[in-house]
Structures are given as structure tokens and as C-alpha cells.
């Protein structure tokens, strides 16, 4: 069974540009989560999608947005990139939230560098 | 979710058991203890979780004290590939929408 896949693996952008990161969840998982991990820092929760709807959002500005498609894959969009957006962006998926003890499984991440 | 406290670093000789402690003194009755690890520059990997009973799977064992205020993750025969940052987190069953990772324990397995 394939795990969570993210693309691209690495990305270099310049300040002010826009970027789209993609995530495919494990088959059968309906929830997708996005996290940001800046160098030397812990994981910061960004967004949670479940069955196509945004369910929760972390403390990030509106230029961070995303969506979930009918096949449960997801995109994270970041507009007007700033230098401090340089980080590892991680996607995780889990079974539907109504099930107890949902376990989040992570992808390998997309490393974004903003110059 | 309850705050967890872990030592910043630990060393373990290859082949020996690695025992990683975690304090969660304010954990509530509906919060599970989850363990993840993150090998350098990779995504976190789920290891194990438990509520109040001890748990074991192919990766590790989880020992939770009777008062649930602390737990220990045991890697029975550590290998070099187990070198990673290990995170202990408390997660409510009803609000498991986001995981809040602390600084974790950096485990170094040596020859």
C-alpha cells in the first residue's frame, strides 16, 4: 500500500512568488493535514481538510490556503512568498475523524526555499 | 491537549534497549499518548499509542504508569537506524485534528 506522497520534493522560489504543493493521501484516508516545519523548529499545524471541507486552521495568515479534491488529494497554496516561509512542508493523512484513535501518517515533505 | 515533557537528548548503544521517558502530568482521561519519531529531514513516523494499558507492536513497547502521568517508550534492540528525534504527545480523542509536537528527545544510537 502506497504511503502519503508529496510533490515536488524540493522547490526554490523568490520572494513575492506563489507556490502550490500537492499531497496524495493513503488510499481509504479522507482527512489531510498540512504542517510547516521551519529549520530547527517544531511542527506547526497549518490546515486540516476532511471530506473536501476545511475543518480547522492554524495560526497562519490568509495567504496560506488550500483545498481538498473529491479524490481526497490536497493542495497547499502560499501566495506572496516571504523569506520566513522557507521550511519543510509536511502533509499527513488519516481515516475519517469520526473514528476514534485516528493515526496521522506523514509524507516525506516538500522543502521550500524562498530566496 | 496536555503538555508533555521529554529530556532533550539520550544516547543508547546499538543492540541495547532504549528507554525514552515522557511526563504528561496534566493528561486528562480522554487523552491518548502517541509517540512519533522523525529521522533527519524526513516526515514524522508513527510508532505507537495508548490510553492506559501497556501496548506493544513490531516497533516498540509503550509503558504507561497507573496514574497516567508518565510513560516510557521502549525500543527493545536499538539499531543505528533508530537514531532520530522522538516525540511524545497527548491527543484528545474528540479533537485529534492537529498534532502539537514539542521539542522531543534526540536519541543517538552508537556502535
Contacts between the chains, C-beta under 8 A, distances in Angstrom:
chain1	res1	chain2	res2	distance
A	4	B	43	7.5
A	33	B	97	7.5
A	33	B	98	6.7
A	33	B	99	7.8
A	35	B	99	7.8
A	42	B	101	4.8
A	42	B	102	6.4
A	42	B	103	6.3
A	42	B	104	7.9
A	43	B	44	7.2
A	43	B	99	7.0
A	43	B	100	7.9
A	43	B	101	4.5
A	45	B	98	3.9
A	45	B	99	7.1
A	45	B	100	7.0
A	48	B	97	4.7
A	48	B	98	6.3
A	55	B	97	6.0
A	56	B	97	4.6
A	56	B	98	6.3
A	58	B	98	6.9
A	88	B	41	7.2
A	90	B	43	5.2
A	90	B	44	7.4
A	92	B	43	7.6
A	92	B	44	7.9
A	92	B	99	7.8
A	94	B	96	7.8
A	97	B	96	7.1
A	97	B	97	6.9
A	100	B	93	5.1
A	101	B	32	6.4
A	101	B	49	6.9
A	101	B	93	6.7
A	101	B	96	7.8
A	102	B	96	5.4
A	103	B	34	7.8
A	103	B	46	5.3
A	103	B	49	7.1
A	104	B	46	7.1
A	104	B	99	6.1
A	105	B	46	6.2
A	106	B	43	3.4
A	106	B	44	4.9
A	106	B	45	7.0
A	106	B	46	7.9
A	107	B	43	5.3
A	108	B	42	5.8
A	108	B	43	5.2
A	109	B	41	7.9
A	109	B	42	7.3
A	109	B	43	5.2
A	111	B	41	7.7
